[in-house]
């Protein structure tokens, strides 16, 4: 690596895993612009390794969905923007798992959606991961054709410490980020989080080899990951809700219940953001997004639901988000990958 490229590693041991956002001391402190190579365990804490390992038997609530971190960023103060660019996300094993839970998911009775019918049966699916070919193999449990799916690695859980000293379980998404479960959180994406506490306190986990929008059964193709991020700081301008930027899109998130309010939060933030970036009146921004916006679901299964509002940057003439940090971090990522 060149001297100007600071690279550090974080490989937490099981006793260092965190199960919440907020309230913990950082495992690592880095300067803005640092590349962090880190490992994450899957949402089952590595305990589901085959189709006979039922999560209700081998896992212990609330010790689900471990995250790696927190990572403190020097100089980050409340009101600032923490920028996290996802450089690379790679499965750490040649297998991954998914499951149905009896009381978890969008199509079953849950503690908050009370039904008289029996909950879904608990089943585990084991996926074969071919990292060279970039595929994961779906094998039905009860007959029928196998299906080879392309890998599309992403992190379901990423965020910072919440405001006001609050502590949220790692399975809960909110204004701090957390378990948003949006497939948009893949390599090449820059995520923006409003800093709530000194250092920001970034944590990452819940790696998915791929996931459909909404995560309808409650789990994705869950995998331990080897992940590389670049962490940077923009003074001021902290967004109220996590925002995302790729080469082609700007995105806003909303994570609340009910689902329509998650939709409203994400759309409101994107309308406001577009108006700020272009100088449009807010109703003009609303009109444009009404005709050109997209609304992919993050999750419809967690303690809060997540919706994403998405607009192509080509519809925002002359707009530059977050002082152009996405482009700078893309350059840092390219330099890292070229020298790795």
Residue, then its C-alpha position, 0 to 999 in steps of 0.5 A: x500500500x502507498x503511504x497515503x492509504x491507511x489500512x487497518x483490520x478488525x476481526x472481532x472474537x466471539x466475546x467481542x461481538x456486539x448485539x446492539x447499537x449504542x452503549x458500547x466502547x469502540x473496538x477501533x478508532x480510525x482517522x477519516x479516510x481510513x480503509x478498514x478490513x473487517x470480518x462479520x459473522x452471520x445472523x445466527x452467530x455461526x450456530x446454524x451449519x446444516x439443515x438439522x440445526x433449527x435456530x430455535x434450538x441452537x440459537x439463544x435470543x437475544x444473541x442473534x445478529x451480531x455486529x462488528x464494531x463499534x468503530x470510532x472516527x476521529x473528529x466526528x461530532x454530533x451533527x456531522x455526517x459519517x460516510x461509509x463506502x463499501x469497497x468489497x463484500x465477500x462470503x467467508x465460507x463456501x456455504x450459507x444458510x436461510x430459514x423460516x422462523x415460527x413467529x418471524x417473517x411477513x407471511x406468518x403470525x408474529x407477536x404483533x400480528x396475532x392469528x389463530x392459525x399455526x405459525x410457519x414450520x421452522x425449516x433450514x436451507x443450506x446454500x452452496x456458495x461458489x465464489x469463483x463462479x459467483x453463484x449460490x445454489x438453492x436446493x428445495x427441501x421437498x423436491x423440485x428443481x434446484x436453482x442457481x442464483x447469482x451472488x449479490x453480497x450486501x450487509x443487512x445491518x450497518x449503522x451508528x450509535x443512536x441519539x440521546x443515549x438510547x440503545x437499540x437491539x441490532x435487529x432493529x432499524x431506525x434513524x441510526x441505521x441498523x438492520x435495514x436489510x436493503x439489498x442496495x447496501x452492496x459494494x460500490x455504495x456510500x452510506x451516509x449516517x448522521x453522527x449522534x455521539x462523539x466518534x459516530x460508533x459505526x458497526x456492521x454485520x448481517x452479511x447476505x450472499x443475496x436477498x430479495x426485496x422485503x426479505x419476506x421469509x425473515x432471512x436472506x442467504x445468510x453468511x459470514x463476510x470478509x468486508x472492506x470499507x472506507x470510513x470518512x467524515x463530512x463536517x455538518x449536514x448530518x441527515x435525519x435518516x440514513x442516505x445512500x449514494x451510488x454512481x447512478x442513484x441517490x437514495x433515502x431510507x425510512x425505518x418505522x412501523x407501519x409500512x406506509x409511514x416507512x414509505x412516507x419517511x423515505x419519500x419525504x427525505x428524498x424530496x427534501x434532499x433533492x430540493x436542497x441539492x438543486x434549489x427546486x421548490x419542495x413541491x417541484x421536487x415532489x412532482x419530479x420524484x413522483x414521476x421518476x422515483x423508485x421505491x424498493x423495499x428494504x425489509x417488511x419483517x423486522x421490529x421496524x420496517x424499512x423502505x427506500x426512496x430512489x432517484x437516478x442522479x441524471x434527473x438532478x442536474x448539477x447536484x453534488x451530494x455530501x461535498x462529493x465524498x462518494x467520488x473521493x471514496x470511489x477513488x480510494x477504493x480503486x487505489x486499494x483494490x489496485x494494490x491489494 
